[in-house]
């Protein structure tokens, strides 16, 4: 029955698309939600909309308007009238009605200054049983609402009910939803587990209560893992689930399991390239005291996805300490790339690292590395970082930062660079020594031939 | 830059649009986005959840925007409407009305208005088939038509197809003779071209992509409270104006002096400004040119470069990182970067679209957090392209497809980089489609950080992200539709937290909402004014809020070249129990409260509107009078009898041109005293009966009687249980709201007792809905709601038959006392409520 209906609605919407776009040459296939309204202002033919349809659609637009004007009270009143749409004789409309009602109704009840959890519960419980197809979605959102309001037990009960719900043949979308419901349930179990864990840490280990508690926790974790595991096989972003699941696995010493989960989450090609997946894996490996090469290989991938991440500075220190020359070369590139980004221009640590590392690289006589990095940046870094404007404003805002930048500017652009000259000319009492040292070093090591000014 | 430490769970599916096999999680509501999962430590989950700003509201101080500047001197034509382009009427048995381009009418209008152009050469060719007055001989040849007779017959003929027009055999013969030649040659030559033109016009009406991005910009001035508005004006939008504006302490703008302007050689489509390292730059896009200026605090702007785009430019943007860098997109699919040092550089070129094949040549480009990486977009998606990398490479940031749960037929209309320079800001990109907006983080491609259905009734081609009113509070994001609709979203989440909506989005008044503030004019002028206010909005700018006064000044530019402003105040959280206009309607006494009542126009605002409309009316020239085409046939025909009615038609025409009424006295005919037609009473005429009863004050009694009849005559249909259950959710909400009412000022207290009859029943028929029996027992503010609702309802047909009341409602009406009767209204579609009846 439901399949047939779905088929019908699909057909109807397909036809709509075809009709609506018959005129267009430039936008075939594009759908204009406002097309029908424009046509209806002119074209009078066609089957007349019944009064019922007109009142409901007018009511719907009133509700939407009231919501956008934050008139919750008025929206609630209109909503009251809108419920008639459940009795529409148009099958398609009747089918989509519960979804719309839920969407609007829950929004009203969420924001209405005088609604409370009970009202919301009432509404959600009723909506679940209208148009059975929405049962799972509504249950899930209901649970989220309860979690948000701190009612974890109620939410958990809600999810358990949803979990066992079946309707017709199990479709793939239903399965994913059930997995999601279970995962949220797992997350809730994790919360209670985590609470017990903190309680446990306060109890003496020889106590009888301790063993009981541990047993309790063990059983909890078993259930949780079963709940969360299924979802993690579906491609998606599942950060909170992965995080909590890994924490539990680690607590019980199942390092291999945790590693497998995290590796899968980070490296499975069907998943979106989520930076957090790599970050979690790196943090896990760090906790595990994994060898440096392993850490570097994880961060290398993160570096490719998000070169601006704060962890890149950690990556740099790892690379700097590495014995392999290639790594040390990469260490320079990582710093340059961090500073490419507009959000990182004021990152004093990054500038400090760069100044220090440039010094080290040049003293180790690898000017070629610097040249290579500098080649692609020569055209825009001077304006981006080392303009006269920045020299003035950096010195005003943060003299330390200005010094570090001036050092880098001196090395990369020579002592004739305006940024360098401006900072050197300033007479900061405390920084005098530093500036002097800087001048000396720049003179000796700058990659630019003396005499060339920018 | 920090990345959110934990992202919101979401499914990830690859696939084409609208073909998601999995559950559509976008079904989730806007409030879901506001929910945060408690962190890993449940005990502090209460603290971790962001305080949801349920009350975040920017309140407009006037019910609509006000004109900032007097109207420009150039006349403005509203352009085409759907009425000009589409066939009226349609097939009766179609499921819903559908549009078809009305080529025939346009063609016939052309033939009528410019018949000399269309037919003169043909006429000369067919000369031998006509008998003019000179040649006397009577011909029996079927191929020769007498022109004199023909014209006589044609004299009474109506243009464009009067079905009752009399066809003489001469006319028929003429049409048989001339038909193939006349109709085919002209329609063959013109038909296809005309159809093409009409199709592009129609497409333009639905989506005018030329103004994507907006042609209004705010240049910050020396202080936070002053700046410059840059916008095109003039009839062809080819003058670029620079208007100094300062904001006074009340938050209202003051126009400083006469604006300077630059005359350009094409219409301005887009104006972009950017301030980098203290330098303010201005880029302008015309149809085939792009230009960049450097503006100074003093002195006129200095032009840096003008570029010609042969295939037509579709978008231009300025770098937020490096002064003077400009990205330009062309219809050919090329994206170029112009830098002051290196000049023009081709960044990307592909005539194909990104994600799937789409014929639209529209392209877009913007910058990203990395100064050497650009986004390149078209209708199907958005790609990040490294300028220095090998050509053709890039990473897809957004794809119209299952990844973002896009609908069928969804296309990208606008893409914008939202990252502001600063250490905490996340590199977000805004993507607008016809249905939704998406916020994408460039570090996590393809997965939207936030999706929200905007439901705008026109294309959202304008968007502006403004700095927050105070540090730490959400960023206002303005979204503007082409039809003038405005929405304001509150984006929160910086550093390690996810971007999300900090409160429910709100709509702002559009220009047409200030129509009531203008003085009423005579109908023709009124129509003109309305058309002008309804002109599409082509630019959106805002003077950013500053810390001292949390006010926002919004500017809108309409296609007519008018600039309107709207002043918004961040509503303090305390006064937010109910929206202010609601209070006002509930209790008139609260109007006297010192807070500015947003539902009414201040005298200053009305005066401003009046001055503006006066200036407009002075400017608007009398439009040229349409004259019927004259065919110079008289010299061939000697004198054809002048029709008697000619004097009358001349007078009529003269009166129309002046916009006056033509009275019988003007024509010289004595006015006839004619009695209005007597009402025809029929036995079944319920309306008359009811009116008569109402006149005598017995409406309620009549209603009761009537109801008794109708409900008795119908069988009770059992309403599904769920409906009543559901309505009780909302009525419980309504009723729980009743309690505070009783404690509020006396004006609401007497509602319950005498509310339905504030006057003696039946005193004035114009007592609006209080006359209506159904309004009996409905609280007053609810009646306001209803009245609004009723006004939108279709006028009921005049079938007063006994179908009126669904019995369950009728019974609830009788059974429940006053207060609880809100349920009555759930069935307000029934014909018994005739909103216009009492008048």
Interface residues (C-beta under 8 A of the other chain):
Chain A: X13 X15 X17 X19 X20 X21 X22 X23 X24 X25 X26 X27 X28 X29 X30 X31 X32 X33 X34 X35 X36 X37 X38 X39 X40 X41 X42 X43 X44 X45 X46 X47 X49 X51 X52 X54 X55 X56 X58 X59 X61 X62 X64 X65 X67 X68 X69 X70 X71 X73 X74 X76 X77 X78 X79 X80 X81 X83 X84 X86 X87 X99 X101 X103 X105 X106 X107 X109 X110 X111 X112 X113 X114 X115 X119 X122 X123 X126 X127 X129 X130 X136 X137 X141 X144 X145 X147 X148 X150 X152 X172 X173 X174 X176 X177 X180 X183 X187 X191 X192 X194 X195 X198 X234 X235 X236 X237 X238 X239 X240 X241 X243 X244 X247 X270 X271 X272 X273 X274 X275 X276 X279 X305 X306 X308 X309 X310 X340 X341 X342 X343 X344 X346 X347 X376 X379 X380 X383 X384 X387 X389 X390
Chain B: X1 X2 X3 X4 X5 X6 X7 X8 X9 X10 X11 X12 X13 X21 X22 X23 X27 X28 X29 X30 X31 X32 X35 X36 X37 X38 X40 X41 X42 X43 X45 X46 X49 X54 X57 X82 X83 X86 X87 X88 X89 X90 X91 X92 X93 X94 X95 X96 X97 X98 X99 X100 X101 X196 X199 X200 X202 X203 X205 X206 X207 X277 X278 X320 X321 X322 X323 X341 X342 X358 X359 X360 X369 X370 X371 X372 X379 X388 X403 X407 X408 X409 X410 X411 X419 X421 X422 X423 X424 X425 X427 X434 X435 X443 X444 X445 X446 X447 X455 X457 X458 X459 X483 X487 X504 X505 X506 X507 X576 X577 X578 X579 X581 X582 X719 X720 X722 X723 X725 X726 X727 X729 X730 X731 X732 X733 X734 X736 X737 X782 X785 X788 X789 X792 X793 X794 X796 X822 X823 X825 X826 X827 X828 X829 X831
